[in-house]
Amino acid sequence: MKKLLNITVNGNTKTWGFQFVGDDEYLDEWRDDGLEIDEIIAEIGESED
């Protein structure tokens, strides 16, 4: 099933997160290969004051 996911990339001075839609059947394989991937359960929009 396709899900909204976040991959975390550690650079030399910063950590970056990128959202993508991916098939969760590959999650274990990606994680076993050392990728840091999390499922995004909910998104919260910015409120306007």
C-alpha positions as CSV (number, residue, x, y, z in Angstrom):
1,M,0.0,0.0,0.0
2,K,1.3,3.5,-0.8
3,K,1.9,5.7,2.2
4,L,3.3,9.1,2.9
5,L,6.8,8.6,4.3
6,N,9.8,10.7,5.4
7,I,13.4,9.8,4.8
8,T,16.0,11.4,7.0
9,V,19.4,12.3,5.5
10,N,22.3,13.2,7.7
11,G,24.7,15.6,6.0
12,N,28.0,17.0,7.2
13,T,26.5,19.9,9.1
14,K,22.7,19.5,8.9
15,T,20.0,16.8,9.0
16,W,17.4,16.9,6.2
17,G,14.0,15.3,5.9
18,F,12.2,14.6,2.7
19,Q,8.6,13.4,2.2
20,F,7.7,11.0,-0.5
21,V,4.9,8.5,-1.3
22,G,6.3,5.0,-1.2
23,D,5.1,1.4,-1.1
24,D,5.2,0.1,2.5
25,E,6.0,-3.4,1.3
26,Y,9.7,-2.2,0.9
27,L,10.0,-0.5,4.4
28,D,11.7,-3.4,6.1
29,E,14.1,-3.8,3.1
30,W,15.0,-0.1,3.1
31,R,15.5,-0.1,6.9
32,D,17.6,-3.2,6.8
33,D,19.8,-1.4,4.2
34,G,20.4,1.4,6.7
35,L,17.8,4.0,5.6
36,E,16.0,6.0,8.2
37,I,12.4,6.1,7.1
38,D,9.3,6.9,9.1
39,E,5.7,6.8,8.2
40,I,3.9,10.1,8.4
41,I,0.7,9.6,10.4
42,A,-0.7,13.1,10.4
43,E,0.2,16.5,9.0
44,I,-0.6,19.7,10.9
45,G,-0.9,22.9,8.8
46,E,0.2,26.3,10.0
47,S,-2.4,28.4,11.7
48,E,-2.9,32.0,10.6
49,D,-2.8,34.5,13.5
